[in-house]
């Protein structure tokens, strides 16, 4: 069974003690690609080092996470740095997306305007580079829909990462353009309302993700997440859709390959 984890932070310090083993477990579970969203300048080195070490399966994105703007006086400089990397990648590196970008007003709404400015700028950068975006949204769906709506018809495309909203939100977002939805561990939680949304989503609109080390799926909830656990997410989506895990793996992997251009963007 071929799987793609479209959102993995396996380069983060939580994996320093056993990163090789975690990547090996993911491969053994059938995960052929792990896509790494960037966070900010403090993590770029770790992410790119991991991509070089596991170049046959790990591919990076580049962007500035919305919470990395908060209380950051040099966030515009960081955006410039991210743009420069996208336009002139380091040797041996090919970026497959602009991310993780978006809006997050959960921790603070004080930087709302700055986050919106940065998100708009990175959407324009994605269009310039002809890359998809990986969109983080928390406590900001109204603002997110409004900004993404500004780009309707522009060719902007991407994935709404860690999607957990209702069917009505899914349909409104899908109408904004060529967007897919990252389904992760939340779908496995008992009584998760996301389950009903997934039942009513088109299979071709879904990509799978772990967001490891966060949002660990059942039966490992409460422990560190890892990319190999995407199997549990695949199995739950299959159950909800009345399909086999193999059918879900095949469809979601095909969608991820097309969205992120994975056949054309291999590090090996």
C-alpha positions as CSV (number, residue, x, y, z in Angstrom):
1,X,0.0,0.0,0.0
2,X,1.5,3.3,-1.1
3,X,0.9,6.3,1.2
4,X,2.0,9.9,1.2
5,X,2.2,12.0,4.4
6,X,1.6,15.5,3.0
7,X,2.4,17.2,6.3
8,X,5.2,15.9,8.6
9,X,7.5,17.7,11.0
10,X,9.7,14.7,11.6
11,X,12.7,17.1,11.4
12,X,11.7,18.6,14.7
13,X,13.6,18.0,18.0
14,X,11.0,15.5,19.2
15,X,12.7,13.0,16.8
16,X,16.3,13.7,17.5
17,X,16.7,10.5,19.5
18,X,15.2,8.2,16.9
19,X,14.7,10.0,13.6
20,X,16.3,7.2,11.5
21,X,14.1,4.7,13.1
22,X,10.9,6.8,12.7
23,X,11.6,7.3,9.0
24,X,12.3,3.5,8.7
25,X,9.0,2.7,10.4
26,X,7.2,5.1,8.0
27,X,8.8,3.4,5.0
28,X,7.9,-0.1,6.4
29,X,4.3,1.2,6.7
30,X,4.2,2.0,3.0
31,X,4.9,5.8,3.2
32,X,6.8,6.6,0.1
33,X,6.9,10.4,0.5
34,X,7.0,12.7,3.5
35,X,6.4,16.4,2.8
36,X,8.0,18.9,5.2
37,X,6.3,22.2,5.7
38,X,8.6,25.0,6.9
39,X,8.0,27.0,10.1
40,X,10.5,29.9,10.2
41,X,14.2,30.7,9.8
42,X,15.0,28.9,13.1
43,X,14.0,25.5,11.6
44,X,15.1,25.8,8.0
45,X,18.5,24.2,8.7
46,X,17.0,21.2,10.5
47,X,14.4,20.7,7.7
48,X,16.8,20.9,4.8
49,X,19.4,18.7,6.6
50,X,16.7,16.0,7.0
51,X,15.7,16.3,3.4
52,X,19.3,15.8,2.4
53,X,19.7,12.8,4.7
54,X,16.5,11.1,3.5
55,X,16.5,12.5,0.0
56,X,14.8,9.5,-1.5
57,X,11.6,10.1,0.4
58,X,11.5,13.5,2.1
59,X,10.7,16.8,0.3
60,X,10.5,20.3,1.7
61,X,8.2,23.3,1.4
62,X,9.2,26.9,2.2
63,X,7.2,29.6,4.0
64,X,6.6,31.5,7.2
65,X,4.1,30.0,9.7
66,X,1.5,32.6,10.9
67,X,2.4,32.3,14.6
68,X,6.0,33.0,13.8
69,X,5.0,36.6,12.9
70,X,3.7,37.2,16.5
71,X,6.2,39.4,18.4
72,X,8.7,39.0,15.6
73,X,10.1,42.4,14.5
74,X,11.9,40.9,11.6
75,X,9.1,38.9,10.0
76,X,9.3,40.8,6.7
77,X,13.0,39.9,6.5
78,X,12.1,36.3,7.1
79,X,9.6,36.5,4.3
80,X,12.3,37.9,2.0
81,X,14.6,35.0,3.1
82,X,11.9,32.4,2.3
83,X,11.2,34.0,-1.1
84,X,14.9,34.0,-1.9
85,X,15.2,30.3,-1.0
86,X,12.2,29.4,-3.1
87,X,13.6,31.2,-6.1
88,X,17.2,30.0,-5.6
89,X,17.0,26.6,-3.8
90,X,20.2,25.2,-2.2
91,X,22.0,22.5,-4.1
92,X,20.1,19.3,-4.0
93,X,16.9,20.8,-2.8
94,X,13.6,21.2,-4.7
95,X,10.7,22.8,-2.9
96,X,7.2,21.3,-3.6
97,X,5.1,24.0,-2.0
98,X,4.8,27.3,-0.2
99,X,4.0,26.4,3.4
100,X,3.2,26.3,6.1
101,X,1.4,29.6,5.7
102,X,-2.0,31.0,6.8
103,X,-3.8,32.6,9.7
104,X,-3.8,31.7,13.4
105,X,-5.7,33.9,15.8
106,X,-5.9,31.3,18.6
107,X,-3.0,32.5,20.6
108,X,-3.4,36.2,19.9
109,X,-5.5,38.4,17.5
110,X,-3.1,41.3,18.0
111,X,-1.1,40.4,14.9
112,X,-4.1,39.8,12.6
113,X,-3.2,42.5,10.1
114,X,0.4,41.3,9.9
115,X,-0.6,37.7,9.4
116,X,-3.0,38.7,6.6
117,X,-0.3,40.7,4.9
118,X,2.1,37.9,5.1
119,X,-0.5,35.4,3.9
120,X,-1.4,37.5,0.9
121,X,2.3,38.0,0.0
122,X,3.0,34.3,0.2
123,X,0.0,33.4,-1.9
124,X,1.4,35.8,-4.6
125,X,4.8,34.1,-4.2
126,X,3.2,30.7,-4.8
127,X,1.6,32.0,-8.0
128,X,4.9,33.4,-9.1
129,X,6.7,30.1,-8.4
130,X,3.8,28.0,-9.7
131,X,3.6,26.0,-6.5
132,X,0.7,24.9,-4.3
133,X,0.2,26.4,-0.8
134,X,-0.2,24.5,2.5
135,X,-2.6,26.5,4.6
136,X,-2.8,26.6,8.4
137,X,-6.0,28.0,9.8
138,X,-6.9,28.3,13.5
139,X,-9.7,30.5,14.9
140,X,-9.6,32.5,11.6
141,X,-11.9,30.8,9.1
142,X,-13.9,33.9,8.2
143,X,-10.7,35.8,7.5
144,X,-9.2,32.8,5.6
145,X,-12.2,32.5,3.3
146,X,-12.1,36.2,2.6
147,X,-8.4,36.3,1.7
148,X,-8.4,33.1,-0.4
149,X,-11.5,34.5,-2.2
150,X,-9.5,37.4,-3.3
151,X,-7.4,35.0,-5.4
152,X,-10.4,33.2,-7.0
153,X,-9.6,32.6,-10.7
154,X,-5.9,33.3,-10.3
155,X,-4.8,29.7,-10.4
156,X,-3.9,29.6,-6.7
157,X,-4.1,26.0,-5.5
158,X,-3.2,24.0,-2.5
159,X,-4.3,22.1,0.6
160,X,-6.1,23.2,3.7
161,X,-3.9,21.5,6.3
162,X,-5.4,19.8,9.4
163,X,-8.9,20.4,8.1
164,X,-11.5,19.7,10.8
165,X,-14.5,21.8,9.9
166,X,-18.1,20.9,8.9
167,X,-19.4,20.0,5.4
168,X,-20.7,23.5,4.7
169,X,-17.2,25.0,5.3
170,X,-15.7,22.3,3.1
171,X,-18.0,23.2,0.2
172,X,-17.4,26.9,0.5
173,X,-13.7,26.5,0.5
174,X,-13.8,24.0,-2.4
175,X,-15.7,26.5,-4.5
176,X,-12.9,29.0,-4.1
177,X,-10.6,27.1,-6.4
178,X,-8.4,24.1,-6.9
179,X,-8.0,23.2,-3.2
180,X,-7.7,19.9,-1.4
181,X,-8.1,19.1,2.3
182,X,-5.5,17.5,4.6
183,X,-7.2,14.9,6.8
184,X,-5.2,13.8,9.9
185,X,-5.5,12.1,13.2
186,X,-8.6,14.1,14.4
187,X,-10.7,11.9,12.1
188,X,-9.9,8.9,14.3
189,X,-11.0,10.5,17.5
190,X,-14.1,9.1,19.2
191,X,-17.2,11.2,18.4
192,X,-15.1,13.5,16.1
193,X,-17.5,15.7,14.0
194,X,-14.9,15.5,11.2
195,X,-16.0,11.9,10.6
196,X,-19.4,13.1,9.2
197,X,-17.7,15.7,7.0
198,X,-15.3,13.1,5.6
199,X,-18.3,10.8,4.7
200,X,-19.6,13.6,2.5
201,X,-16.4,14.8,0.9
202,X,-15.3,13.7,-2.5
203,X,-12.4,11.2,-2.2
204,X,-10.4,13.1,-4.8
205,X,-10.5,16.2,-2.5
206,X,-8.7,14.4,0.3
207,X,-5.0,14.1,1.0
208,X,-3.7,12.3,4.1
209,X,-1.3,13.9,6.7
210,X,0.0,13.2,10.2
211,X,1.3,16.7,11.3
212,X,3.6,14.7,13.4
213,X,4.7,15.0,16.2
214,X,1.2,16.5,16.8
215,X,-2.4,15.3,16.5
216,X,-1.7,11.6,17.1
217,X,-4.4,9.3,15.8
218,X,-6.1,6.6,17.8
219,X,-4.9,4.1,19.1
220,X,-1.8,6.1,20.0
221,X,-3.5,9.3,21.1
222,X,-1.6,11.0,23.9
223,X,1.8,9.9,22.6
224,X,4.1,11.4,20.0
225,X,2.8,11.1,16.5
226,X,4.9,9.9,13.6
227,X,4.5,9.5,9.9
228,X,4.0,5.7,10.0
229,X,0.8,6.3,11.9
230,X,-0.8,7.6,8.7
231,X,-2.0,4.0,8.2
232,X,-4.6,4.5,11.0
233,X,-5.9,7.7,9.3
234,X,-6.1,5.9,6.0
235,X,-8.0,3.0,7.5
236,X,-10.5,5.3,9.2
237,X,-11.2,7.3,6.0
238,X,-11.7,4.0,4.3
239,X,-14.2,2.9,6.9
240,X,-16.1,6.2,6.6
241,X,-16.2,6.1,2.8
242,X,-17.1,2.4,2.6
243,X,-13.9,1.6,0.7
244,X,-10.8,-0.5,1.2
245,X,-7.6,1.1,2.7
246,X,-5.9,0.3,-0.6
247,X,-8.4,2.3,-2.5
248,X,-8.1,5.3,-0.2
249,X,-4.3,5.1,-0.3
250,X,-4.2,4.9,-4.1
251,X,-6.6,7.9,-4.5
252,X,-5.1,10.2,-1.9
253,X,-1.6,9.4,-3.1
254,X,-2.5,10.2,-6.7
255,X,-4.1,13.5,-5.6
256,X,-1.0,14.4,-3.6
257,X,1.3,13.6,-6.5
258,X,-0.7,15.8,-8.8
259,X,-1.0,18.7,-6.4
260,X,2.6,18.8,-5.3
261,X,4.2,17.6,-8.6
262,X,6.0,14.8,-6.8
263,X,7.0,12.9,-9.9
264,X,8.8,16.0,-11.2
265,X,10.3,17.0,-7.8
266,X,12.3,14.1,-6.5
267,X,15.5,14.6,-4.5
268,X,16.9,11.3,-5.6
